[in-house]
Amino acid sequence: MRISRKIATGAISLLSFAAIAAGAAPASASQTVAPAPTTQGAKNACTPGWKNAGSIPGKWSTINDGCAHFGSKGMKMGYAWKVYKGSSICVQVKGFNAKGKKTWYNAGCGKSGQIKVPWGNVAATKEMKVKGAALLRWY
């Protein structure tokens, strides 16, 4: 099988573009080694505190914090939210019933609020369903 110079050049260009798009450095670029991550001062997605979110009008948007929260028998999980731009929102939050089954609890409507819901002996991410046009912070 004979490959023409035009096809070979096109294939190399295509592979080079794919490598650059995937984040690989060109072969001529100097290679630097990033230092290994440390736990001191490192930030991850599971840092405690307020998280930003947004919602759209007329549709429930589900948001989660991406962190596992470990519960224990009889534990309640706290949620809070504050709208900083937009209208009032309606909120539902995830908790767990006595059998450990996921349950959505109505947290009400408004520009801010907080609620504690049953969590129990479960490891799961915190989730909220939000309805209304707003930008908000929650935890």
MODELLER restraints for C-alpha pairs under 7 A, 6 or more apart:
rsr = mdl.restraints
at = mdl.atoms
rsr.add(forms.Gaussian(group=physical.xy_distance, feature=features.Distance(at['CA:46:A'], at['CA:67:A']), mean=5.38, stdev=0.5))
rsr.add(forms.Gaussian(group=physical.xy_distance, feature=features.Distance(at['CA:49:A'], at['CA:139:A']), mean=6.15, stdev=0.5))
rsr.add(forms.Gaussian(group=physical.xy_distance, feature=features.Distance(at['CA:50:A'], at['CA:137:A']), mean=5.75, stdev=0.5))
rsr.add(forms.Gaussian(group=physical.xy_distance, feature=features.Distance(at['CA:50:A'], at['CA:138:A']), mean=5.19, stdev=0.5))
rsr.add(forms.Gaussian(group=physical.xy_distance, feature=features.Distance(at['CA:50:A'], at['CA:139:A']), mean=5.00, stdev=0.5))
rsr.add(forms.Gaussian(group=physical.xy_distance, feature=features.Distance(at['CA:51:A'], at['CA:137:A']), mean=5.26, stdev=0.5))
rsr.add(forms.Gaussian(group=physical.xy_distance, feature=features.Distance(at['CA:51:A'], at['CA:138:A']), mean=5.28, stdev=0.5))
rsr.add(forms.Gaussian(group=physical.xy_distance, feature=features.Distance(at['CA:51:A'], at['CA:139:A']), mean=6.12, stdev=0.5))
rsr.add(forms.Gaussian(group=physical.xy_distance, feature=features.Distance(at['CA:52:A'], at['CA:136:A']), mean=5.88, stdev=0.5))
rsr.add(forms.Gaussian(group=physical.xy_distance, feature=features.Distance(at['CA:52:A'], at['CA:137:A']), mean=4.53, stdev=0.5))
rsr.add(forms.Gaussian(group=physical.xy_distance, feature=features.Distance(at['CA:52:A'], at['CA:138:A']), mean=6.57, stdev=0.5))
rsr.add(forms.Gaussian(group=physical.xy_distance, feature=features.Distance(at['CA:53:A'], at['CA:135:A']), mean=5.95, stdev=0.5))
rsr.add(forms.Gaussian(group=physical.xy_distance, feature=features.Distance(at['CA:53:A'], at['CA:136:A']), mean=5.36, stdev=0.5))
rsr.add(forms.Gaussian(group=physical.xy_distance, feature=features.Distance(at['CA:53:A'], at['CA:137:A']), mean=6.06, stdev=0.5))
rsr.add(forms.Gaussian(group=physical.xy_distance, feature=features.Distance(at['CA:54:A'], at['CA:134:A']), mean=5.78, stdev=0.5))
rsr.add(forms.Gaussian(group=physical.xy_distance, feature=features.Distance(at['CA:54:A'], at['CA:135:A']), mean=4.38, stdev=0.5))
rsr.add(forms.Gaussian(group=physical.xy_distance, feature=features.Distance(at['CA:54:A'], at['CA:136:A']), mean=5.94, stdev=0.5))
rsr.add(forms.Gaussian(group=physical.xy_distance, feature=features.Distance(at['CA:55:A'], at['CA:61:A']), mean=5.85, stdev=0.5))
rsr.add(forms.Gaussian(group=physical.xy_distance, feature=features.Distance(at['CA:55:A'], at['CA:130:A']), mean=6.18, stdev=0.5))
rsr.add(forms.Gaussian(group=physical.xy_distance, feature=features.Distance(at['CA:55:A'], at['CA:131:A']), mean=6.16, stdev=0.5))
rsr.add(forms.Gaussian(group=physical.xy_distance, feature=features.Distance(at['CA:55:A'], at['CA:132:A']), mean=5.91, stdev=0.5))
rsr.add(forms.Gaussian(group=physical.xy_distance, feature=features.Distance(at['CA:55:A'], at['CA:133:A']), mean=5.48, stdev=0.5))
rsr.add(forms.Gaussian(group=physical.xy_distance, feature=features.Distance(at['CA:55:A'], at['CA:134:A']), mean=5.48, stdev=0.5))
rsr.add(forms.Gaussian(group=physical.xy_distance, feature=features.Distance(at['CA:55:A'], at['CA:135:A']), mean=6.55, stdev=0.5))
rsr.add(forms.Gaussian(group=physical.xy_distance, feature=features.Distance(at['CA:56:A'], at['CA:131:A']), mean=6.47, stdev=0.5))
rsr.add(forms.Gaussian(group=physical.xy_distance, feature=features.Distance(at['CA:56:A'], at['CA:132:A']), mean=5.35, stdev=0.5))
rsr.add(forms.Gaussian(group=physical.xy_distance, feature=features.Distance(at['CA:56:A'], at['CA:133:A']), mean=4.55, stdev=0.5))
rsr.add(forms.Gaussian(group=physical.xy_distance, feature=features.Distance(at['CA:56:A'], at['CA:134:A']), mean=6.86, stdev=0.5))
rsr.add(forms.Gaussian(group=physical.xy_distance, feature=features.Distance(at['CA:57:A'], at['CA:131:A']), mean=6.09, stdev=0.5))
rsr.add(forms.Gaussian(group=physical.xy_distance, feature=features.Distance(at['CA:57:A'], at['CA:132:A']), mean=4.13, stdev=0.5))
rsr.add(forms.Gaussian(group=physical.xy_distance, feature=features.Distance(at['CA:57:A'], at['CA:133:A']), mean=4.59, stdev=0.5))
rsr.add(forms.Gaussian(group=physical.xy_distance, feature=features.Distance(at['CA:58:A'], at['CA:131:A']), mean=6.41, stdev=0.5))
rsr.add(forms.Gaussian(group=physical.xy_distance, feature=features.Distance(at['CA:58:A'], at['CA:132:A']), mean=6.30, stdev=0.5))
rsr.add(forms.Gaussian(group=physical.xy_distance, feature=features.Distance(at['CA:59:A'], at['CA:131:A']), mean=5.68, stdev=0.5))
rsr.add(forms.Gaussian(group=physical.xy_distance, feature=features.Distance(at['CA:60:A'], at['CA:129:A']), mean=5.83, stdev=0.5))
rsr.add(forms.Gaussian(group=physical.xy_distance, feature=features.Distance(at['CA:60:A'], at['CA:130:A']), mean=5.38, stdev=0.5))
rsr.add(forms.Gaussian(group=physical.xy_distance, feature=features.Distance(at['CA:60:A'], at['CA:131:A']), mean=4.71, stdev=0.5))
rsr.add(forms.Gaussian(group=physical.xy_distance, feature=features.Distance(at['CA:61:A'], at['CA:129:A']), mean=5.40, stdev=0.5))
rsr.add(forms.Gaussian(group=physical.xy_distance, feature=features.Distance(at['CA:61:A'], at['CA:130:A']), mean=5.19, stdev=0.5))
rsr.add(forms.Gaussian(group=physical.xy_distance, feature=features.Distance(at['CA:61:A'], at['CA:131:A']), mean=6.32, stdev=0.5))
rsr.add(forms.Gaussian(group=physical.xy_distance, feature=features.Distance(at['CA:62:A'], at['CA:127:A']), mean=6.86, stdev=0.5))
rsr.add(forms.Gaussian(group=physical.xy_distance, feature=features.Distance(at['CA:62:A'], at['CA:128:A']), mean=5.69, stdev=0.5))
rsr.add(forms.Gaussian(group=physical.xy_distance, feature=features.Distance(at['CA:62:A'], at['CA:129:A']), mean=4.41, stdev=0.5))
rsr.add(forms.Gaussian(group=physical.xy_distance, feature=features.Distance(at['CA:62:A'], at['CA:130:A']), mean=6.41, stdev=0.5))
rsr.add(forms.Gaussian(group=physical.xy_distance, feature=features.Distance(at['CA:63:A'], at['CA:127:A']), mean=5.58, stdev=0.5))
rsr.add(forms.Gaussian(group=physical.xy_distance, feature=features.Distance(at['CA:63:A'], at['CA:128:A']), mean=5.39, stdev=0.5))
rsr.add(forms.Gaussian(group=physical.xy_distance, feature=features.Distance(at['CA:63:A'], at['CA:129:A']), mean=6.42, stdev=0.5))
rsr.add(forms.Gaussian(group=physical.xy_distance, feature=features.Distance(at['CA:64:A'], at['CA:125:A']), mean=6.53, stdev=0.5))
rsr.add(forms.Gaussian(group=physical.xy_distance, feature=features.Distance(at['CA:64:A'], at['CA:126:A']), mean=5.54, stdev=0.5))
rsr.add(forms.Gaussian(group=physical.xy_distance, feature=features.Distance(at['CA:64:A'], at['CA:127:A']), mean=4.24, stdev=0.5))
rsr.add(forms.Gaussian(group=physical.xy_distance, feature=features.Distance(at['CA:64:A'], at['CA:128:A']), mean=6.42, stdev=0.5))
rsr.add(forms.Gaussian(group=physical.xy_distance, feature=features.Distance(at['CA:65:A'], at['CA:125:A']), mean=6.34, stdev=0.5))
rsr.add(forms.Gaussian(group=physical.xy_distance, feature=features.Distance(at['CA:65:A'], at['CA:126:A']), mean=5.84, stdev=0.5))
rsr.add(forms.Gaussian(group=physical.xy_distance, feature=features.Distance(at['CA:65:A'], at['CA:127:A']), mean=6.80, stdev=0.5))
rsr.add(forms.Gaussian(group=physical.xy_distance, feature=features.Distance(at['CA:66:A'], at['CA:125:A']), mean=5.78, stdev=0.5))
rsr.add(forms.Gaussian(group=physical.xy_distance, feature=features.Distance(at['CA:67:A'], at['CA:125:A']), mean=5.24, stdev=0.5))
rsr.add(forms.Gaussian(group=physical.xy_distance, feature=features.Distance(at['CA:68:A'], at['CA:123:A']), mean=5.82, stdev=0.5))
rsr.add(forms.Gaussian(group=physical.xy_distance, feature=features.Distance(at['CA:68:A'], at['CA:124:A']), mean=4.86, stdev=0.5))
rsr.add(forms.Gaussian(group=physical.xy_distance, feature=features.Distance(at['CA:68:A'], at['CA:125:A']), mean=4.81, stdev=0.5))
rsr.add(forms.Gaussian(group=physical.xy_distance, feature=features.Distance(at['CA:69:A'], at['CA:123:A']), mean=5.26, stdev=0.5))
rsr.add(forms.Gaussian(group=physical.xy_distance, feature=features.Distance(at['CA:69:A'], at['CA:124:A']), mean=5.40, stdev=0.5))
rsr.add(forms.Gaussian(group=physical.xy_distance, feature=features.Distance(at['CA:69:A'], at['CA:125:A']), mean=5.94, stdev=0.5))
rsr.add(forms.Gaussian(group=physical.xy_distance, feature=features.Distance(at['CA:70:A'], at['CA:122:A']), mean=5.93, stdev=0.5))
rsr.add(forms.Gaussian(group=physical.xy_distance, feature=features.Distance(at['CA:70:A'], at['CA:123:A']), mean=4.29, stdev=0.5))
rsr.add(forms.Gaussian(group=physical.xy_distance, feature=features.Distance(at['CA:70:A'], at['CA:124:A']), mean=6.85, stdev=0.5))
rsr.add(forms.Gaussian(group=physical.xy_distance, feature=features.Distance(at['CA:71:A'], at['CA:119:A']), mean=6.28, stdev=0.5))
rsr.add(forms.Gaussian(group=physical.xy_distance, feature=features.Distance(at['CA:71:A'], at['CA:120:A']), mean=5.44, stdev=0.5))
rsr.add(forms.Gaussian(group=physical.xy_distance, feature=features.Distance(at['CA:71:A'], at['CA:121:A']), mean=4.68, stdev=0.5))
rsr.add(forms.Gaussian(group=physical.xy_distance, feature=features.Distance(at['CA:71:A'], at['CA:122:A']), mean=5.11, stdev=0.5))
rsr.add(forms.Gaussian(group=physical.xy_distance, feature=features.Distance(at['CA:71:A'], at['CA:123:A']), mean=6.07, stdev=0.5))
rsr.add(forms.Gaussian(group=physical.xy_distance, feature=features.Distance(at['CA:72:A'], at['CA:120:A']), mean=5.04, stdev=0.5))
rsr.add(forms.Gaussian(group=physical.xy_distance, feature=features.Distance(at['CA:72:A'], at['CA:121:A']), mean=3.96, stdev=0.5))
rsr.add(forms.Gaussian(group=physical.xy_distance, feature=features.Distance(at['CA:72:A'], at['CA:122:A']), mean=6.86, stdev=0.5))
rsr.add(forms.Gaussian(group=physical.xy_distance, feature=features.Distance(at['CA:73:A'], at['CA:120:A']), mean=4.64, stdev=0.5))
rsr.add(forms.Gaussian(group=physical.xy_distance, feature=features.Distance(at['CA:73:A'], at['CA:121:A']), mean=4.91, stdev=0.5))
rsr.add(forms.Gaussian(group=physical.xy_distance, feature=features.Distance(at['CA:74:A'], at['CA:120:A']), mean=5.11, stdev=0.5))
rsr.add(forms.Gaussian(group=physical.xy_distance, feature=features.Distance(at['CA:75:A'], at['CA:118:A']), mean=6.25, stdev=0.5))
rsr.add(forms.Gaussian(group=physical.xy_distance, feature=features.Distance(at['CA:75:A'], at['CA:119:A']), mean=5.50, stdev=0.5))
rsr.add(forms.Gaussian(group=physical.xy_distance, feature=features.Distance(at['CA:75:A'], at['CA:120:A']), mean=4.92, stdev=0.5))
rsr.add(forms.Gaussian(group=physical.xy_distance, feature=features.Distance(at['CA:76:A'], at['CA:116:A']), mean=5.80, stdev=0.5))
rsr.add(forms.Gaussian(group=physical.xy_distance, feature=features.Distance(at['CA:76:A'], at['CA:117:A']), mean=5.16, stdev=0.5))
rsr.add(forms.Gaussian(group=physical.xy_distance, feature=features.Distance(at['CA:76:A'], at['CA:118:A']), mean=4.42, stdev=0.5))
rsr.add(forms.Gaussian(group=physical.xy_distance, feature=features.Distance(at['CA:76:A'], at['CA:119:A']), mean=5.03, stdev=0.5))
rsr.add(forms.Gaussian(group=physical.xy_distance, feature=features.Distance(at['CA:76:A'], at['CA:120:A']), mean=6.86, stdev=0.5))
rsr.add(forms.Gaussian(group=physical.xy_distance, feature=features.Distance(at['CA:77:A'], at['CA:116:A']), mean=5.29, stdev=0.5))
rsr.add(forms.Gaussian(group=physical.xy_distance, feature=features.Distance(at['CA:77:A'], at['CA:117:A']), mean=5.39, stdev=0.5))
rsr.add(forms.Gaussian(group=physical.xy_distance, feature=features.Distance(at['CA:77:A'], at['CA:118:A']), mean=6.33, stdev=0.5))
rsr.add(forms.Gaussian(group=physical.xy_distance, feature=features.Distance(at['CA:77:A'], at['CA:119:A']), mean=5.71, stdev=0.5))
rsr.add(forms.Gaussian(group=physical.xy_distance, feature=features.Distance(at['CA:78:A'], at['CA:115:A']), mean=5.79, stdev=0.5))
rsr.add(forms.Gaussian(group=physical.xy_distance, feature=features.Distance(at['CA:78:A'], at['CA:116:A']), mean=4.27, stdev=0.5))
rsr.add(forms.Gaussian(group=physical.xy_distance, feature=features.Distance(at['CA:78:A'], at['CA:117:A']), mean=6.59, stdev=0.5))
rsr.add(forms.Gaussian(group=physical.xy_distance, feature=features.Distance(at['CA:79:A'], at['CA:114:A']), mean=5.46, stdev=0.5))
rsr.add(forms.Gaussian(group=physical.xy_distance, feature=features.Distance(at['CA:79:A'], at['CA:115:A']), mean=5.40, stdev=0.5))
rsr.add(forms.Gaussian(group=physical.xy_distance, feature=features.Distance(at['CA:79:A'], at['CA:116:A']), mean=6.24, stdev=0.5))
rsr.add(forms.Gaussian(group=physical.xy_distance, feature=features.Distance(at['CA:79:A'], at['CA:139:A']), mean=5.61, stdev=0.5))
rsr.add(forms.Gaussian(group=physical.xy_distance, feature=features.Distance(at['CA:80:A'], at['CA:113:A']), mean=5.63, stdev=0.5))
rsr.add(forms.Gaussian(group=physical.xy_distance, feature=features.Distance(at['CA:80:A'], at['CA:114:A']), mean=4.03, stdev=0.5))
rsr.add(forms.Gaussian(group=physical.xy_distance, feature=features.Distance(at['CA:80:A'], at['CA:115:A']), mean=6.51, stdev=0.5))
rsr.add(forms.Gaussian(group=physical.xy_distance, feature=features.Distance(at['CA:80:A'], at['CA:138:A']), mean=5.53, stdev=0.5))
rsr.add(forms.Gaussian(group=physical.xy_distance, feature=features.Distance(at['CA:80:A'], at['CA:139:A']), mean=5.54, stdev=0.5))
rsr.add(forms.Gaussian(group=physical.xy_distance, feature=features.Distance(at['CA:81:A'], at['CA:112:A']), mean=5.32, stdev=0.5))
rsr.add(forms.Gaussian(group=physical.xy_distance, feature=features.Distance(at['CA:81:A'], at['CA:113:A']), mean=5.59, stdev=0.5))
rsr.add(forms.Gaussian(group=physical.xy_distance, feature=features.Distance(at['CA:81:A'], at['CA:114:A']), mean=6.45, stdev=0.5))
rsr.add(forms.Gaussian(group=physical.xy_distance, feature=features.Distance(at['CA:81:A'], at['CA:136:A']), mean=6.80, stdev=0.5))
rsr.add(forms.Gaussian(group=physical.xy_distance, feature=features.Distance(at['CA:81:A'], at['CA:137:A']), mean=5.63, stdev=0.5))
rsr.add(forms.Gaussian(group=physical.xy_distance, feature=features.Distance(at['CA:81:A'], at['CA:138:A']), mean=4.20, stdev=0.5))
rsr.add(forms.Gaussian(group=physical.xy_distance, feature=features.Distance(at['CA:81:A'], at['CA:139:A']), mean=6.66, stdev=0.5))
rsr.add(forms.Gaussian(group=physical.xy_distance, feature=features.Distance(at['CA:82:A'], at['CA:111:A']), mean=5.87, stdev=0.5))
rsr.add(forms.Gaussian(group=physical.xy_distance, feature=features.Distance(at['CA:82:A'], at['CA:112:A']), mean=4.27, stdev=0.5))
rsr.add(forms.Gaussian(group=physical.xy_distance, feature=features.Distance(at['CA:82:A'], at['CA:113:A']), mean=6.82, stdev=0.5))
rsr.add(forms.Gaussian(group=physical.xy_distance, feature=features.Distance(at['CA:82:A'], at['CA:136:A']), mean=5.54, stdev=0.5))
rsr.add(forms.Gaussian(group=physical.xy_distance, feature=features.Distance(at['CA:82:A'], at['CA:137:A']), mean=5.43, stdev=0.5))
rsr.add(forms.Gaussian(group=physical.xy_distance, feature=features.Distance(at['CA:82:A'], at['CA:138:A']), mean=6.48, stdev=0.5))
rsr.add(forms.Gaussian(group=physical.xy_distance, feature=features.Distance(at['CA:83:A'], at['CA:111:A']), mean=5.08, stdev=0.5))
rsr.add(forms.Gaussian(group=physical.xy_distance, feature=features.Distance(at['CA:83:A'], at['CA:112:A']), mean=6.14, stdev=0.5))
rsr.add(forms.Gaussian(group=physical.xy_distance, feature=features.Distance(at['CA:83:A'], at['CA:134:A']), mean=6.44, stdev=0.5))
rsr.add(forms.Gaussian(group=physical.xy_distance, feature=features.Distance(at['CA:83:A'], at['CA:135:A']), mean=5.93, stdev=0.5))
rsr.add(forms.Gaussian(group=physical.xy_distance, feature=features.Distance(at['CA:83:A'], at['CA:136:A']), mean=4.21, stdev=0.5))
rsr.add(forms.Gaussian(group=physical.xy_distance, feature=features.Distance(at['CA:83:A'], at['CA:137:A']), mean=6.51, stdev=0.5))
rsr.add(forms.Gaussian(group=physical.xy_distance, feature=features.Distance(at['CA:84:A'], at['CA:135:A']), mean=6.05, stdev=0.5))
rsr.add(forms.Gaussian(group=physical.xy_distance, feature=features.Distance(at['CA:84:A'], at['CA:136:A']), mean=5.52, stdev=0.5))
rsr.add(forms.Gaussian(group=physical.xy_distance, feature=features.Distance(at['CA:85:A'], at['CA:134:A']), mean=5.63, stdev=0.5))
rsr.add(forms.Gaussian(group=physical.xy_distance, feature=features.Distance(at['CA:85:A'], at['CA:135:A']), mean=5.16, stdev=0.5))
rsr.add(forms.Gaussian(group=physical.xy_distance, feature=features.Distance(at['CA:85:A'], at['CA:136:A']), mean=6.94, stdev=0.5))
rsr.add(forms.Gaussian(group=physical.xy_distance, feature=features.Distance(at['CA:86:A'], at['CA:133:A']), mean=5.81, stdev=0.5))
rsr.add(forms.Gaussian(group=physical.xy_distance, feature=features.Distance(at['CA:86:A'], at['CA:134:A']), mean=4.12, stdev=0.5))
rsr.add(forms.Gaussian(group=physical.xy_distance, feature=features.Distance(at['CA:86:A'], at['CA:135:A']), mean=6.26, stdev=0.5))
rsr.add(forms.Gaussian(group=physical.xy_distance, feature=features.Distance(at['CA:87:A'], at['CA:132:A']), mean=6.78, stdev=0.5))
rsr.add(forms.Gaussian(group=physical.xy_distance, feature=features.Distance(at['CA:87:A'], at['CA:133:A']), mean=5.86, stdev=0.5))
rsr.add(forms.Gaussian(group=physical.xy_distance, feature=features.Distance(at['CA:87:A'], at['CA:134:A']), mean=5.67, stdev=0.5))
rsr.add(forms.Gaussian(group=physical.xy_distance, feature=features.Distance(at['CA:88:A'], at['CA:109:A']), mean=6.60, stdev=0.5))
rsr.add(forms.Gaussian(group=physical.xy_distance, feature=features.Distance(at['CA:88:A'], at['CA:110:A']), mean=4.60, stdev=0.5))
rsr.add(forms.Gaussian(group=physical.xy_distance, feature=features.Distance(at['CA:88:A'], at['CA:111:A']), mean=4.66, stdev=0.5))
rsr.add(forms.Gaussian(group=physical.xy_distance, feature=features.Distance(at['CA:88:A'], at['CA:132:A']), mean=6.57, stdev=0.5))
rsr.add(forms.Gaussian(group=physical.xy_distance, feature=features.Distance(at['CA:89:A'], at['CA:109:A']), mean=5.36, stdev=0.5))
rsr.add(forms.Gaussian(group=physical.xy_distance, feature=features.Distance(at['CA:89:A'], at['CA:110:A']), mean=5.44, stdev=0.5))
rsr.add(forms.Gaussian(group=physical.xy_distance, feature=features.Distance(at['CA:89:A'], at['CA:111:A']), mean=6.31, stdev=0.5))
rsr.add(forms.Gaussian(group=physical.xy_distance, feature=features.Distance(at['CA:89:A'], at['CA:130:A']), mean=6.52, stdev=0.5))
rsr.add(forms.Gaussian(group=physical.xy_distance, feature=features.Distance(at['CA:89:A'], at['CA:131:A']), mean=5.50, stdev=0.5))
rsr.add(forms.Gaussian(group=physical.xy_distance, feature=features.Distance(at['CA:89:A'], at['CA:132:A']), mean=4.69, stdev=0.5))
rsr.add(forms.Gaussian(group=physical.xy_distance, feature=features.Distance(at['CA:90:A'], at['CA:108:A']), mean=5.69, stdev=0.5))
rsr.add(forms.Gaussian(group=physical.xy_distance, feature=features.Distance(at['CA:90:A'], at['CA:109:A']), mean=3.98, stdev=0.5))
rsr.add(forms.Gaussian(group=physical.xy_distance, feature=features.Distance(at['CA:90:A'], at['CA:110:A']), mean=6.53, stdev=0.5))
rsr.add(forms.Gaussian(group=physical.xy_distance, feature=features.Distance(at['CA:90:A'], at['CA:130:A']), mean=5.74, stdev=0.5))
rsr.add(forms.Gaussian(group=physical.xy_distance, feature=features.Distance(at['CA:90:A'], at['CA:131:A']), mean=5.17, stdev=0.5))
rsr.add(forms.Gaussian(group=physical.xy_distance, feature=features.Distance(at['CA:90:A'], at['CA:132:A']), mean=6.64, stdev=0.5))
rsr.add(forms.Gaussian(group=physical.xy_distance, feature=features.Distance(at['CA:91:A'], at['CA:106:A']), mean=6.45, stdev=0.5))
rsr.add(forms.Gaussian(group=physical.xy_distance, feature=features.Distance(at['CA:91:A'], at['CA:107:A']), mean=5.31, stdev=0.5))
rsr.add(forms.Gaussian(group=physical.xy_distance, feature=features.Distance(at['CA:91:A'], at['CA:108:A']), mean=5.72, stdev=0.5))
rsr.add(forms.Gaussian(group=physical.xy_distance, feature=features.Distance(at['CA:91:A'], at['CA:109:A']), mean=6.15, stdev=0.5))
rsr.add(forms.Gaussian(group=physical.xy_distance, feature=features.Distance(at['CA:91:A'], at['CA:128:A']), mean=6.75, stdev=0.5))
rsr.add(forms.Gaussian(group=physical.xy_distance, feature=features.Distance(at['CA:91:A'], at['CA:129:A']), mean=5.67, stdev=0.5))
rsr.add(forms.Gaussian(group=physical.xy_distance, feature=features.Distance(at['CA:91:A'], at['CA:130:A']), mean=4.76, stdev=0.5))
rsr.add(forms.Gaussian(group=physical.xy_distance, feature=features.Distance(at['CA:91:A'], at['CA:131:A']), mean=6.63, stdev=0.5))
rsr.add(forms.Gaussian(group=physical.xy_distance, feature=features.Distance(at['CA:92:A'], at['CA:104:A']), mean=6.07, stdev=0.5))
rsr.add(forms.Gaussian(group=physical.xy_distance, feature=features.Distance(at['CA:92:A'], at['CA:105:A']), mean=5.39, stdev=0.5))
rsr.add(forms.Gaussian(group=physical.xy_distance, feature=features.Distance(at['CA:92:A'], at['CA:106:A']), mean=4.53, stdev=0.5))
rsr.add(forms.Gaussian(group=physical.xy_distance, feature=features.Distance(at['CA:92:A'], at['CA:107:A']), mean=5.23, stdev=0.5))
rsr.add(forms.Gaussian(group=physical.xy_distance, feature=features.Distance(at['CA:92:A'], at['CA:128:A']), mean=5.67, stdev=0.5))
rsr.add(forms.Gaussian(group=physical.xy_distance, feature=features.Distance(at['CA:92:A'], at['CA:129:A']), mean=5.01, stdev=0.5))
rsr.add(forms.Gaussian(group=physical.xy_distance, feature=features.Distance(at['CA:92:A'], at['CA:130:A']), mean=6.63, stdev=0.5))
rsr.add(forms.Gaussian(group=physical.xy_distance, feature=features.Distance(at['CA:93:A'], at['CA:104:A']), mean=5.50, stdev=0.5))
rsr.add(forms.Gaussian(group=physical.xy_distance, feature=features.Distance(at['CA:93:A'], at['CA:105:A']), mean=5.28, stdev=0.5))
rsr.add(forms.Gaussian(group=physical.xy_distance, feature=features.Distance(at['CA:93:A'], at['CA:106:A']), mean=6.62, stdev=0.5))
rsr.add(forms.Gaussian(group=physical.xy_distance, feature=features.Distance(at['CA:93:A'], at['CA:107:A']), mean=6.62, stdev=0.5))
rsr.add(forms.Gaussian(group=physical.xy_distance, feature=features.Distance(at['CA:93:A'], at['CA:127:A']), mean=6.01, stdev=0.5))
rsr.add(forms.Gaussian(group=physical.xy_distance, feature=features.Distance(at['CA:93:A'], at['CA:128:A']), mean=4.46, stdev=0.5))
rsr.add(forms.Gaussian(group=physical.xy_distance, feature=features.Distance(at['CA:93:A'], at['CA:129:A']), mean=6.27, stdev=0.5))
rsr.add(forms.Gaussian(group=physical.xy_distance, feature=features.Distance(at['CA:94:A'], at['CA:102:A']), mean=6.73, stdev=0.5))
rsr.add(forms.Gaussian(group=physical.xy_distance, feature=features.Distance(at['CA:94:A'], at['CA:103:A']), mean=5.84, stdev=0.5))
rsr.add(forms.Gaussian(group=physical.xy_distance, feature=features.Distance(at['CA:94:A'], at['CA:104:A']), mean=4.74, stdev=0.5))
rsr.add(forms.Gaussian(group=physical.xy_distance, feature=features.Distance(at['CA:94:A'], at['CA:105:A']), mean=6.30, stdev=0.5))
rsr.add(forms.Gaussian(group=physical.xy_distance, feature=features.Distance(at['CA:94:A'], at['CA:126:A']), mean=6.57, stdev=0.5))
rsr.add(forms.Gaussian(group=physical.xy_distance, feature=features.Distance(at['CA:94:A'], at['CA:127:A']), mean=5.44, stdev=0.5))
rsr.add(forms.Gaussian(group=physical.xy_distance, feature=features.Distance(at['CA:94:A'], at['CA:128:A']), mean=6.26, stdev=0.5))
rsr.add(forms.Gaussian(group=physical.xy_distance, feature=features.Distance(at['CA:95:A'], at['CA:102:A']), mean=5.89, stdev=0.5))
rsr.add(forms.Gaussian(group=physical.xy_distance, feature=features.Distance(at['CA:95:A'], at['CA:103:A']), mean=5.33, stdev=0.5))
rsr.add(forms.Gaussian(group=physical.xy_distance, feature=features.Distance(at['CA:95:A'], at['CA:104:A']), mean=6.22, stdev=0.5))
rsr.add(forms.Gaussian(group=physical.xy_distance, feature=features.Distance(at['CA:95:A'], at['CA:105:A']), mean=6.92, stdev=0.5))
rsr.add(forms.Gaussian(group=physical.xy_distance, feature=features.Distance(at['CA:95:A'], at['CA:117:A']), mean=5.69, stdev=0.5))
rsr.add(forms.Gaussian(group=physical.xy_distance, feature=features.Distance(at['CA:95:A'], at['CA:118:A']), mean=5.54, stdev=0.5))
rsr.add(forms.Gaussian(group=physical.xy_distance, feature=features.Distance(at['CA:95:A'], at['CA:119:A']), mean=5.20, stdev=0.5))
rsr.add(forms.Gaussian(group=physical.xy_distance, feature=features.Distance(at['CA:96:A'], at['CA:102:A']), mean=4.59, stdev=0.5))
rsr.add(forms.Gaussian(group=physical.xy_distance, feature=features.Distance(at['CA:96:A'], at['CA:103:A']), mean=5.26, stdev=0.5))
rsr.add(forms.Gaussian(group=physical.xy_distance, feature=features.Distance(at['CA:96:A'], at['CA:118:A']), mean=5.71, stdev=0.5))
rsr.add(forms.Gaussian(group=physical.xy_distance, feature=features.Distance(at['CA:96:A'], at['CA:119:A']), mean=4.94, stdev=0.5))
rsr.add(forms.Gaussian(group=physical.xy_distance, feature=features.Distance(at['CA:96:A'], at['CA:120:A']), mean=6.67, stdev=0.5))
rsr.add(forms.Gaussian(group=physical.xy_distance, feature=features.Distance(at['CA:97:A'], at['CA:103:A']), mean=6.32, stdev=0.5))
rsr.add(forms.Gaussian(group=physical.xy_distance, feature=features.Distance(at['CA:97:A'], at['CA:118:A']), mean=6.52, stdev=0.5))
rsr.add(forms.Gaussian(group=physical.xy_distance, feature=features.Distance(at['CA:100:A'], at['CA:120:A']), mean=6.94, stdev=0.5))
rsr.add(forms.Gaussian(group=physical.xy_distance, feature=features.Distance(at['CA:100:A'], at['CA:122:A']), mean=6.82, stdev=0.5))
rsr.add(forms.Gaussian(group=physical.xy_distance, feature=features.Distance(at['CA:107:A'], at['CA:115:A']), mean=6.35, stdev=0.5))
